[in-house]
Amino acid sequence: MLVFTSNMTETDIINEIIGLAKAKGINQGELARRVGIRQETLSRARKHSTLRFSTVQEMAAIVGLTIKLVEDNSTQSG
């Protein structure tokens, strides 16, 4: 399980997904093809993402991850 913290950017998340895909034998071109985008688009997203959230979710699913939002209890005042 990967935990993404609130201080991570979308590009951080994309890079984590790409790294996990590579570890599973899925190169960046194949990952891009599976989600229906060009490899160049994914390459640019590694530095400045303009991908739809649904595309990031699809990429995560390909490598066996589910993205979900959970309450951050550290921001609650009490």
C-alpha positions as CSV (number, residue, x, y, z in Angstrom):
1,M,0.0,0.0,0.0
2,L,1.3,3.5,-0.9
3,V,0.2,6.4,1.2
4,F,0.1,9.8,-0.4
5,T,0.2,12.7,1.9
6,S,-1.5,16.0,1.6
7,N,1.7,17.8,0.8
8,M,2.4,15.6,-2.3
9,T,1.6,17.1,-5.7
10,E,-0.2,15.3,-8.5
11,T,3.1,14.9,-10.3
12,D,4.5,13.2,-7.2
13,I,1.7,10.7,-7.3
14,I,2.1,10.2,-11.1
15,N,5.8,9.5,-10.6
16,E,5.1,7.0,-7.8
17,I,2.6,5.2,-10.1
18,I,5.1,5.2,-13.0
19,G,7.8,3.8,-10.7
20,L,5.5,1.0,-9.5
21,A,4.5,0.2,-13.1
22,K,8.2,0.0,-14.0
23,A,8.8,-2.4,-11.1
24,K,5.9,-4.6,-12.5
25,G,7.5,-4.6,-16.0
26,I,5.2,-2.0,-17.5
27,N,7.1,0.7,-19.3
28,Q,5.9,4.3,-19.6
29,G,4.8,3.9,-23.2
30,E,2.7,0.8,-22.3
31,L,1.2,2.6,-19.4
32,A,0.2,5.5,-21.5
33,R,-1.2,3.3,-24.2
34,R,-3.4,1.4,-21.7
35,V,-5.0,4.7,-20.4
36,G,-5.4,6.1,-23.9
37,I,-2.9,8.9,-23.9
38,R,0.4,9.5,-25.8
39,Q,3.7,8.7,-24.2
40,E,4.7,12.3,-24.7
41,T,1.7,13.4,-22.6
42,L,2.6,11.1,-19.8
43,S,6.2,12.2,-20.0
44,R,5.2,15.9,-19.6
45,A,2.8,15.0,-16.8
46,R,5.9,13.8,-14.8
47,K,7.0,17.4,-14.5
48,H,3.7,19.4,-14.7
49,S,0.5,17.4,-14.7
50,T,-2.5,18.3,-16.8
51,L,-4.0,14.9,-16.7
52,R,-7.6,14.3,-15.7
53,F,-8.0,12.7,-12.3
54,S,-9.8,9.8,-13.9
55,T,-6.7,9.1,-16.0
56,V,-4.5,9.1,-12.9
57,Q,-7.1,6.7,-11.3
58,E,-6.9,4.4,-14.4
59,M,-3.1,4.4,-14.2
60,A,-3.2,3.5,-10.5
61,A,-5.6,0.7,-11.2
62,I,-3.3,-0.8,-13.9
63,V,-0.6,-1.2,-11.2
64,G,-3.0,-2.5,-8.6
65,L,-3.7,0.7,-6.7
66,T,-6.9,2.4,-5.7
67,I,-6.9,6.1,-5.0
68,K,-9.3,7.1,-2.3
69,L,-9.6,10.1,0.0
70,V,-9.5,9.7,3.7
71,E,-10.0,12.1,6.5
72,D,-6.9,13.8,7.6
73,N,-7.3,13.9,11.4
74,S,-4.1,16.0,11.8
75,T,-5.9,19.1,10.5
76,Q,-8.8,19.0,12.9
77,S,-8.8,21.5,15.7
78,G,-9.8,20.2,19.0
